[in-house]
Amino acid sequence: EVNEEYAKYMREVTDKLFTALSLGLGLEGHALKEGAGGEEIEYLLKINYYPPCPRPDLTLGVAAHTDLSALTILVPNEVPGLQIFKDGN
């Protein structure tokens, strides 16, 4: 029940983000959501738990990759470490 309630609110956040991004690009508010599937869009709630690493100095990370979704919302927790590199920065 808790996950269903959380997913409901995250869907609202996602809809607001699609609208804001569309308008920011000079498009109609519904453009990006429609491009991603409109009312048929699939929402996926994925929960991962990564405990603190006991030896972060030995961590290599993962190979470069791309998320396969149109929009990914990351919710941070007390475990730091998400890094994004683009063009060597």
C-alpha positions in Angstrom: 0.0 0.0 0.0 2.8 2.4 0.8 4.5 1.8 -2.5 1.3 2.4 -4.4 0.7 5.6 -2.5 4.3 6.7 -3.2 4.0 5.8 -6.9 0.8 7.9 -7.2 2.6 11.0 -5.9 5.7 10.3 -8.1 3.4 10.1 -11.1 2.1 13.6 -10.3 5.8 14.8 -10.0 6.6 13.2 -13.3 3.6 14.9 -15.0 4.7 18.3 -13.6 8.3 17.7 -14.8 7.1 16.7 -18.3 5.0 19.9 -18.5 7.7 22.2 -17.2 10.3 20.7 -19.5 8.0 21.0 -22.5 7.2 24.7 -21.7 10.9 25.4 -21.1 11.6 24.1 -24.6 8.9 26.4 -26.1 6.5 23.5 -26.7 3.0 23.0 -25.6 2.8 21.7 -22.1 1.7 18.2 -23.1 4.3 17.7 -25.8 7.0 15.6 -24.0 4.5 13.4 -22.2 2.7 12.7 -25.5 6.1 11.9 -27.1 6.9 9.4 -24.4 3.6 7.6 -24.8 0.8 9.9 -23.5 -1.8 8.2 -21.4 -0.3 4.8 -22.4 3.1 5.7 -20.8 4.5 3.1 -18.4 5.7 4.1 -15.0 8.2 1.9 -13.2 9.1 2.3 -9.6 12.4 0.7 -8.9 13.8 0.7 -5.4 17.5 -0.1 -4.9 19.3 -0.2 -1.6 23.1 0.3 -1.6 24.6 0.1 1.9 27.7 2.2 2.6 30.9 0.8 1.1 33.4 -0.2 3.7 36.3 0.6 1.4 35.4 3.4 -1.0 39.0 3.8 -1.9 38.8 0.4 -3.7 35.6 1.2 -5.6 35.8 1.2 -9.4 32.2 2.1 -10.2 30.4 0.8 -13.2 31.1 1.2 -16.9 29.5 4.1 -18.8 25.8 3.5 -19.4 22.6 5.2 -20.3 19.3 4.9 -18.5 16.7 3.5 -20.9 13.8 5.6 -19.7 12.5 8.9 -21.0 12.8 10.4 -17.5 14.6 9.1 -14.4 14.0 10.6 -11.0 16.6 9.8 -8.4 15.7 10.1 -4.8 18.9 10.5 -2.7 19.4 8.9 0.7 22.2 9.0 3.3 24.6 7.0 1.0 26.6 9.4 -1.1 28.4 8.5 -4.3 26.3 9.2 -7.4 28.7 10.8 -9.9 28.0 11.8 -13.5 30.8 12.4 -16.0 30.3 14.1 -19.3 33.1 15.1 -21.7 35.7 14.2 -19.1 34.1 16.4 -16.4 
